[in-house]
């Protein structure tokens, strides 16, 4: 009975979303206050119906209802409780329901936290989001229903993919989807502004905190996925340029450009068309990522193998969304007036340069991701685009971004001069070069790429430190400083911390693949690893060989590490569980491989790593997210209804009466 309730809730949600979308958008266009008044309660009703459906599927997983096909495919009676719940989004149908749940959650948030906005804008925004929900509800009900019953009920389920039986499954997908789907909100604001025909600074101010909130969630979600891959896959890497990783990284790059472009549009009324295009592109890339993951065209540890017919549906939906958005933009773009001029040396110029670099980087990543698929579709052979392409193309585009980041924060709006900027930044530049070129000697071998990267790191950190010092010096009450000022510098320093982690790992990590028997040792970066034993350990739904590896430095045992090689009952695929000893300045990482034949004693393949400063990658990501959160909490986004908005709301209510 519970699955039927979940299915019926999805059907009701489809009708509510369709009615909400049509009435809200049409009501906003015609000034029908009675129709617009339905937007907020309609969004809340849609969230409730989706939550009921999501709860029913969760209940089916928790109670081992193997009559539901999706539960039978992705759960098992021996599966630990936490993974039975997280297994809801462990496959195609459930992850799509999670996508919809997150979209409705964003709609719910807009309905509650937009009281200061004109009703006509809120109505249009919620209407656009509802129409997006219609597309995904149709997709689920037609091709991907998670509540289908089995006529022949199995005694037990096939189990969740062993690769997903990790705490990362509990936290990573929901957070990633919150950011991924959250890009729909600035998209909806952009479409609402186009429908209104008034692309002034107001819509940018209204949209900016939502875009920042989505960017924060996406940043944290990507960082979680990177950490999960690092410790779970046993390869020792934190980013593999996997096509599905790229699918979430692409909207992040464009989203980063979007939140900076919104700042210019809000403050100066510039870049209006550019900002609209970025909002449409960010959400379009989120939809494209959905197509890539769920169409069956990718082979990836992250991708779900599905019927390609589903991909056709998503591709059609993507065409409607992107084509309709760009058509509306083409109709309105010519009516947008310029917000004013700015000099070649100005904050606007530097922000625009960085926006172009970020979107160019996104285009390069998109090309490397799609090109093999296009070649394969045209029967021109199989082609693989790997990390060498992405590293060689992406890094040169990002280095100038780091340089212009500081110039953009120092330059004045409208007009500045090279002499003035040089006067402000000359000490920072000199000290950055000296420290950046000297620091690699402390790490070991000197490398020009490491020196360049660390110079840019000091450039960012010292530039922010100098601005913070001057702000505190020139301000009588530091509490009067907008929180967005602190958020900007927190995010910029977070990027510097991230770059330190990437630079030091790429420049100075060491690894060894060795054959070891009990009692053997191997040395890596002044650490000695001694294998003291291998023992069998039973798990709830697997058996494991667990190693005991002593970590030794200067003759002293620091810790005993326990890497595992697991074999799950439902699958013959072996899974690696790494053992990591981590501190602020390095990780030592041990991975237990296969048992090796030959020799007088049992032997195992072992892989050991020393990774300096790798924790800074995730520390920097968290600092970026924290900085974004501080910027989104700026008090100007919490102002009460403005006089113009209040007058417009009163006018609408008068028409309705």
C-alpha positions in Angstrom: 0.0 0.0 0.0 2.9 2.4 0.8 4.4 2.3 -2.7 1.0 3.0 -4.2 0.7 6.1 -2.0 4.1 7.2 -3.2 3.2 6.7 -6.8 -0.1 8.5 -6.4 1.7 11.4 -4.7 3.9 11.8 -7.8 0.8 11.9 -10.0 -0.8 14.6 -7.8 2.5 16.5 -7.8 2.5 16.5 -11.6 -0.9 18.2 -11.8 0.0 20.6 -9.0 3.3 21.5 -10.7 1.6 22.0 -14.0 -1.2 24.2 -12.6 1.3 26.1 -10.5 3.6 26.7 -13.5 0.8 27.9 -15.8 -1.2 30.0 -13.4 1.9 31.7 -11.8 3.6 32.6 -15.1 0.3 33.6 -16.8 -0.9 35.4 -13.7 2.3 37.3 -13.5 2.1 38.4 -17.1 -1.5 39.5 -16.9 -1.3 41.0 -13.4 -3.8 38.5 -12.0 -3.3 38.9 -8.3 -5.6 36.1 -7.4 -3.6 33.7 -9.6 -0.3 35.0 -8.3 -1.5 34.5 -4.7 -1.5 30.7 -5.4 2.2 30.6 -6.0 3.5 30.3 -2.4 0.9 27.8 -1.2 1.2 25.9 -4.5 5.0 25.5 -4.0 4.5 24.3 -0.4 1.9 21.8 -1.5 4.2 20.5 -4.2 7.0 20.1 -1.6 4.6 18.2 0.6 3.5 15.8 -2.1 7.1 15.1 -3.2 8.2 14.6 0.5 5.4 12.0 0.9 6.6 10.2 -2.2 10.2 10.3 -1.0 9.2 9.1 2.5 7.3 6.2 1.0 10.3 5.0 -1.0 12.5 5.4 2.1 10.0 3.3 4.1 10.1 0.6 1.4 13.9 0.5 1.7 13.9 0.4 5.5 11.3 -2.4 5.7 13.0 -4.5 3.0 9.9 -4.4 0.7 11.4 -6.4 -2.1 8.1 -6.4 -4.0 9.3 -2.9 -5.2 11.6 -3.5 -8.1 13.9 -0.6 -7.3 14.3 -1.8 -3.7 15.1 -5.3 -4.9 17.7 -4.0 -7.2 19.5 -1.7 -4.7 19.0 -3.2 -1.2 19.5 -6.4 0.8 18.3 -7.7 4.2 21.9 -7.7 5.4 22.6 -4.1 4.4 23.2 -1.9 7.5 20.4 0.4 8.3 22.2 3.6 7.4 22.8 2.3 3.9 19.3 1.1 3.5 18.1 4.7 4.0 20.9 6.2 1.8 20.2 3.5 -0.8 17.1 5.4 -1.7 19.4 7.6 -3.9 21.9 4.8 -4.7 20.4 4.1 -8.2 18.8 5.9 -11.1 15.1 6.2 -10.1 15.8 7.1 -6.5 18.5 9.7 -7.4 16.0 11.3 -9.8 13.4 11.5 -7.0 16.1 13.1 -4.8 16.7 15.6 -7.6 13.0 16.5 -7.6 13.0 16.6 -3.8 15.8 19.1 -3.8 14.1 21.2 -6.5 10.9 21.4 -4.4 13.0 22.3 -1.3 14.5 25.2 -3.2 10.9 26.3 -4.2 9.8 26.0 -0.6 12.7 28.2 0.5 11.9 30.8 -2.1 8.3 30.8 -1.0 9.3 31.5 2.6 12.3 33.8 2.2 11.1 36.1 -0.5 8.6 38.2 1.4 10.5 41.4 0.6 10.1 40.8 -3.2 7.3 41.9 -5.4 4.6 39.2 -5.7 4.8 39.3 -9.5 8.5 38.4 -9.4 8.0 35.6 -6.8 5.1 34.3 -8.8 7.1 34.1 -12.0 10.1 32.5 -10.3 8.0 29.8 -8.6 6.1 29.3 -11.9 9.3 28.7 -13.9 10.6 26.3 -11.2 7.3 24.4 -11.3 7.5 24.0 -15.0 11.0 22.5 -14.6 9.5 20.1 -12.0 6.8 19.1 -14.5 9.6 17.9 -16.9 11.2 15.7 -14.3 7.9 14.4 -12.9 7.0 13.3 -16.5 10.5 11.7 -16.8 10.0 9.7 -13.7 6.4 8.6 -14.3 7.0 7.6 -18.0 10.5 6.1 -17.9 11.8 5.9 -14.3 9.1 5.1 -11.8 10.7 4.1 -8.5 7.5 2.4 -7.3 7.0 -0.3 -9.9 6.0 -3.7 -8.3 7.4 -7.1 -9.1 5.0 -10.0 -9.9 7.7 -12.5 -8.7 8.9 -11.2 -5.4 12.5 -12.3 -4.6 13.5 -13.7 -1.2 16.2 -11.0 -0.9 17.5 -8.0 -2.8 20.6 -7.8 -5.0 22.3 -5.4 -2.6 23.6 -1.9 -3.0 26.6 -1.4 -5.1 29.6 -2.2 -2.8 31.3 1.0 -4.0 28.4 3.0 -2.5 28.4 1.3 0.9 30.3 4.1 2.6 29.3 7.1 4.7 30.0 9.3 1.8 26.8 8.1 0.2 24.8 9.5 3.1 26.2 13.1 2.8 27.7 13.6 -0.6 24.7 13.2 -3.1 22.2 15.3 -1.1 24.7 18.1 -0.7 25.8 17.9 -4.3 22.2 17.8 -5.6 21.3 20.8 -3.4 24.0 22.8 -5.4 23.4 21.1 -8.7 19.6 21.7 -8.6 20.0 25.1 -6.8 21.2 26.6 -10.1 17.6 26.4 -11.2 16.8 29.3 -8.8 19.0 32.0 -10.5 17.8 30.6 -13.8 14.2 31.1 -12.8 15.0 34.7 -11.6 16.6 35.3 -15.0 13.6 34.0 -16.9 11.3 36.0 -14.7 13.2 39.1 -15.4 13.1 38.4 -19.2 9.3 37.8 -18.9 9.0 41.1 -17.1 11.1 42.9 -19.7 12.9 44.9 -17.0 16.5 43.7 -16.6 17.4 46.3 -14.0 19.7 46.0 -11.0 16.8 44.9 -8.8 16.5 41.4 -10.2 20.3 40.9 -9.8 20.1 41.9 -6.1 17.1 39.5 -5.6 18.9 36.6 -7.4 22.4 37.0 -6.0 21.9 35.4 -2.5 20.2 32.4 -4.1 23.0 31.9 -6.7 25.5 32.2 -3.9 23.6 29.6 -1.7 23.5 27.2 -4.6 27.2 27.8 -5.3 28.0 27.1 -1.6 26.2 23.7 -1.7 27.8 22.8 -4.9 31.3 23.7 -3.5 30.7 21.5 -0.4 29.2 18.7 -2.5 32.1 18.6 -4.9 34.6 18.7 -2.0 32.8 15.8 -0.3 32.9 13.8 -3.5 36.6 14.5 -3.9 37.3 13.3 -0.4 35.2 10.2 -0.8 37.0 9.3 -4.0 40.3 9.9 -2.3 39.9 7.5 0.5 37.4 5.0 -1.0 38.8 4.1 -4.4 42.3 3.3 -3.3 44.0 5.1 -6.2 45.4 7.8 -4.0 44.0 10.6 -6.1 41.5 13.3 -5.2 40.4 14.3 -8.7 40.4 12.1 -11.8 38.7 14.3 -14.5 36.0 11.6 -14.6 33.2 12.7 -17.0 30.7 12.6 -14.2 33.0 14.6 -11.9 33.2 17.1 -14.8 29.4 17.2 -15.0 29.2 18.8 -11.5 32.4 20.9 -12.0 31.0 22.6 -15.1 28.1 24.4 -13.4 30.5 25.3 -10.5 32.8 27.1 -12.9 30.0 29.0 -14.6 28.3 29.6 -11.2 31.5 31.2 -10.0 31.4 33.6 -12.9 27.6 34.1 -12.3 27.9 35.3 -8.7 30.6 37.8 -9.7 28.7 39.0 -12.7 25.6 39.5 -10.5 27.7 41.7 -8.2 28.5 44.0 -11.2 24.9 44.0 -12.4 23.6 44.9 -8.9 26.1 47.6 -8.2 26.6 49.2 -11.6 23.8 47.9 -13.8 26.4 46.5 -16.2 26.8 43.0 -17.8 23.0 42.5 -17.7 22.9 40.3 -20.9 26.0 38.5 -19.9 24.6 37.7 -16.4 21.4 36.4 -18.0 23.4 34.1 -20.3 25.5 32.8 -17.4 22.3 32.0 -15.3 20.9 30.1 -18.3 24.2 28.3 -18.9 24.8 27.3 -15.3 21.4 25.6 -15.1 21.7 24.1 -18.6 25.0 22.5 -17.6 23.2 21.0 -14.6 20.6 19.5 -16.9 23.4 18.4 -19.3 25.1 16.7 -16.3 21.8 14.9 -15.6 21.7 13.7 -19.3 25.3 12.5 -19.1 24.8 10.5 -15.9 21.4 9.0 -16.7 21.5 8.5 -20.4 23.7 5.4 -20.4 26.3 7.1 -22.7 29.0 7.2 -20.0 31.1 4.5 -18.4 32.1 5.7 -15.0 32.3 4.6 -11.4 29.7 7.3 -10.7 27.3 6.8 -13.7 24.1 4.8 -13.5 23.7 2.3 -16.4 20.2 3.0 -17.7 18.1 2.6 -20.8 19.3 5.1 -23.5 15.7 5.9 -24.2 15.7 7.9 -21.0 18.5 9.9 -22.3 16.4 10.8 -25.3 13.7 12.2 -23.0 16.2 14.3 -21.1 17.8 15.5 -24.3 14.4 16.7 -25.6 13.7 18.3 -22.2 17.1 20.0 -22.3 16.4 21.2 -25.8 13.1 22.7 -24.7 14.6 24.5 -21.6 17.7 25.8 -23.3 16.0 26.6 -26.6 13.1 28.3 -25.0 15.3 30.3 -22.7 17.6 31.5 -25.4 14.7 32.4 -27.7 13.2 34.5 -24.9 16.5 36.1 -24.3 16.9 36.9 -28.0 13.5 38.6 -28.0 14.4 40.8 -25.0 18.1 41.4 -25.3 17.8 44.3 -27.8 15.7 46.2 -25.3 18.3 46.1 -22.5 20.0 49.5 -22.0 23.6 49.8 -21.1 24.3 50.6 -17.4 27.1 53.0 -18.2 30.7 53.1 -19.3 33.9 51.9 -17.5 37.6 52.4 -18.2 40.0 49.7 -19.3 41.6 49.8 -15.8 38.7 49.3 -13.4 37.1 46.7 -11.2 34.5 46.0 -13.9 37.2 45.1 -16.4 39.1 42.7 -14.1 35.9 41.0 -13.1 34.9 40.6 -16.8 38.3 39.2 -17.6 38.0 36.6 -14.9 34.5 35.8 -16.0 35.7 35.2 -19.6 38.6 33.0 -18.3 36.2 30.9 -16.1 33.7 30.3 -18.9 36.6 29.5 -21.3 37.8 26.9 -18.8 34.3 25.5 -18.6 34.1 25.3 -22.4 37.5 23.5 -22.5 36.3 21.0 -19.9 33.0 20.5 -21.7 34.8 19.9 -25.0 37.1 17.3 -23.4 34.1 15.6 -21.9 31.8 15.5 -24.9 34.3 15.1 -27.7 34.8 11.3 -27.2 31.0 10.9 -27.1 30.6 12.8 -30.4 33.4 10.8 -32.1 31.9 7.6 -30.9 28.4 8.6 -32.0 29.7 9.4 -35.5 31.3 5.9 -35.7 34.8 7.5 -36.0 36.3 5.2 -33.5 36.9 5.2 -29.7 38.7 8.1 -28.2 39.7 8.7 -24.6 40.4 12.2 -23.3 42.3 11.9 -20.0 43.9 14.0 -17.3 46.8 15.2 -19.5 44.5 17.1 -21.7 42.5 18.7 -18.8 45.7 19.6 -16.8 47.4 21.1 -19.8 44.4 23.2 -20.8 42.8 24.0 -17.5 45.9 25.1 -15.4 47.0 27.9 -17.8 43.5 29.4 -17.7 43.4 29.3 -13.9 46.7 31.0 -13.2 45.7 34.4 -14.6 42.4 34.1 -12.7 44.4 34.0 -9.5 46.3 37.1 -10.6 43.3 39.2 -11.7 41.4 38.2 -8.5 43.5 40.5 -6.4 43.5 43.3 -9.0 39.7 43.1 -9.1 39.4 43.5 -5.3 41.7 46.5 -5.3 40.6 48.4 -8.4 37.9 51.1 -8.1 34.6 51.0 -9.9 34.3 52.8 -13.2 37.9 54.1 -13.4 41.3 53.6 -11.9 44.9 53.9 -13.0 47.9 51.7 -13.3 49.9 54.1 -11.2 47.4 53.9 -8.3 47.1 50.1 -8.4 50.9 49.8 -8.7 51.3 52.0 -5.6 48.9 49.9 -3.6 50.2 46.5 -4.7 53.9 47.0 -5.2 54.9 45.8 -1.7 52.5 42.9 -2.0 54.0 41.9 -5.4 57.6 42.1 -4.3 57.1 40.1 -1.1 55.0 37.5 -3.0 57.7 36.9 -5.5 60.4 36.6 -2.8 58.3 34.2 -0.7 57.0 32.2 -3.6 60.4 31.6 -5.1 62.0 30.8 -1.8 59.3 28.4 -0.4 60.0 25.5 -2.8 63.5 25.1 -1.3 61.9 24.3 2.1 59.9 21.5 0.5 62.8 19.9 -1.3 63.6 20.3 -5.0 62.9 23.7 -6.6 60.4 23.7 -9.4 59.4 26.7 -11.6 55.7 25.6 -11.6 55.6 25.2 -7.9 57.3 28.6 -7.4 54.8 30.3 -9.8 51.8 28.7 -8.0 53.1 29.6 -4.5 53.9 33.2 -5.7 50.2 33.5 -6.7 49.2 32.1 -3.3 51.2 34.7 -1.4 49.8 37.3 -3.8 46.3 36.5 -2.8 46.9 36.1 0.9 49.0 39.2 1.3 46.7 41.2 -0.9 43.7 40.2 1.3 45.8 40.8 4.5 46.7 44.3 3.4 43.0 45.2 2.6 41.8 43.8 5.9 44.5 45.8 7.8 43.5 49.0 6.0 39.8 48.4 6.6 40.4 47.9 10.4 42.7 50.9 10.5 40.4 53.3 8.7 37.1 52.1 10.3 36.2 53.4 13.8 33.9 50.5 14.5 34.9 47.3 12.7 31.4 45.9 13.2 30.1 48.4 10.7 32.1 46.7 8.0 29.7 44.7 5.7 29.9 41.0 6.3 30.3 40.5 2.6 33.7 42.2 2.9 34.9 39.5 5.2 33.2 36.8 3.1 35.0 37.9 0.0 38.4 37.7 1.7 37.6 34.4 3.4 36.7 32.9 0.0 39.8 34.3 -1.7 42.1 33.0 1.0 40.2 29.7 0.8 41.2 29.5 -2.9 44.8 30.2 -1.9 44.7 27.4 0.7 43.2 25.1 -2.0 46.0 26.0 -4.5 48.7 25.3 -1.8 47.2 21.8 -1.4 47.1 21.1 -5.1 50.5 22.5 -5.7 52.3 20.6 -2.9 50.6 17.3 -3.7 51.3 17.5 -7.4 54.9 18.7 -6.8 56.0 16.6 -3.9 53.9 13.5 -3.4 55.7 10.1 -3.4 54.3 6.6 -3.8 55.4 3.0 -4.0 53.8 -0.2 -5.2 55.5 -3.1 -3.5 55.1 -6.9 -2.8 55.1 -7.5 0.9 55.1 -10.5 3.2 54.5 -10.3 6.9 57.6 -8.6 8.5 58.6 -6.7 5.4 59.2 -2.9 5.4 59.1 -0.1 2.9 60.3 3.5 3.2 58.5 6.5 1.8 59.4 10.1 2.6 61.2 9.4 5.9 58.4 7.0 7.0 58.8 3.3 7.4 55.8 1.0 6.9 56.0 -2.5 8.4 53.5 -5.2 7.6 52.9 -7.1 10.8 50.0 -9.3 9.9 47.0 -10.0 7.7 43.8 -11.4 9.3 40.3 -12.2 8.2 37.5 -10.0 9.6 33.8 -10.6 9.1 31.5 -7.7 8.3 27.7 -7.4 8.3 27.5 -8.3 4.6 31.1 -8.9 3.6 34.3 -10.7 4.5 37.5 -8.8 4.6 41.3 -9.3 4.8 42.6 -6.7 7.1 46.2 -5.7 7.2 48.1 -4.5 10.3 50.7 -1.9 9.1 52.9 -0.1 11.6 53.8 3.5 10.7 57.3 4.2 12.0 59.4 7.4 12.0 62.9 7.7 13.6 62.5 4.2 15.0 59.3 5.0 16.9 55.9 3.4 16.0 53.5 6.3 15.5 50.4 4.3 14.7 49.1 1.0 13.4 47.1 1.4 10.2 44.4 -1.2 9.1 43.8 -1.2 5.3 41.2 -3.8 4.1 40.3 -5.8 1.0 36.6 -6.6 1.2 34.5 -9.1 -0.7 30.8 -8.6 -0.5 28.4 -11.5 -0.3 26.3 -10.2 -3.2 29.2 -9.5 -5.5 32.6 -11.0 -6.3 34.0 -7.5 -6.9 36.7 -6.8 -4.3 36.6 -3.4 -2.7 39.6 -1.5 -1.2 39.3 0.3 2.1 42.3 2.5 2.6 44.0 3.4 5.9 45.1 7.0 6.2 47.0 8.8 9.0 46.3 12.5 8.5 47.5 15.8 10.0 47.5 19.4 8.8 50.7 19.0 6.8 50.6 15.5 5.3 48.8 12.3 4.8 50.3 8.8 4.8 48.1 6.5 2.9 48.1 2.7 2.7 46.1 0.5 0.3 46.0 -3.3 0.5 46.0 -5.0 -2.9 45.4 -8.6 -4.1 47.0 -11.6 -2.6 50.0 -12.6 -4.8 50.8 -16.2 -5.9 54.3 -17.6 -5.7 57.0 -17.6 -3.1 57.4 -19.5 0.1 55.3 -17.1 2.2 51.9 -15.5 1.5 52.4 -12.1 -0.1 50.2 -9.1 -0.9 50.4 -6.2 -3.2 50.6 -3.0 -1.2 50.6 0.7 -2.2 51.8 3.4 0.1 51.8 7.2 -0.4 53.1 10.3 1.3 50.9 13.3 0.3 52.1 16.7 1.7 49.4 19.3 2.5 46.6 17.4 0.8 44.2 18.2 3.6 44.5 21.9 2.5 42.5 21.0 -0.6 39.4 20.3 1.5 40.2 23.0 4.1 40.4 25.5 1.3 37.1 24.3 -0.2 35.4 24.7 3.2 36.8 28.2 3.6 35.4 29.1 0.1 32.0 27.9 1.1 32.2 29.7 4.5 33.1 32.9 2.6 30.2 32.5 0.3 27.9 32.0 3.3 29.1 35.2 4.9 28.5 37.1 1.6 25.0 35.6 1.3 24.1 36.8 4.8 24.9 40.4 4.0 22.3 42.7 5.6 21.2 44.3 2.4 19.6 41.0 1.3 17.4 41.1 4.5 15.9 44.5 4.0 12.2 45.0 4.3 10.1 45.5 1.2 11.3 48.6 -0.7 8.9 51.4 -1.5 8.7 50.4 -5.2 8.1 46.7 -4.4 5.5 47.6 -1.8 3.7 49.9 -4.2 3.7 47.2 -6.9 2.3 44.6 -4.4 -0.4 47.1 -3.4 -1.3 47.7 -7.0 -1.6 44.0 -7.7 -3.8 43.5 -4.6 -6.0 46.4 -5.8 -6.5 44.8 -9.2 -7.4 41.5 -7.6 -10.0 43.1 -5.4 
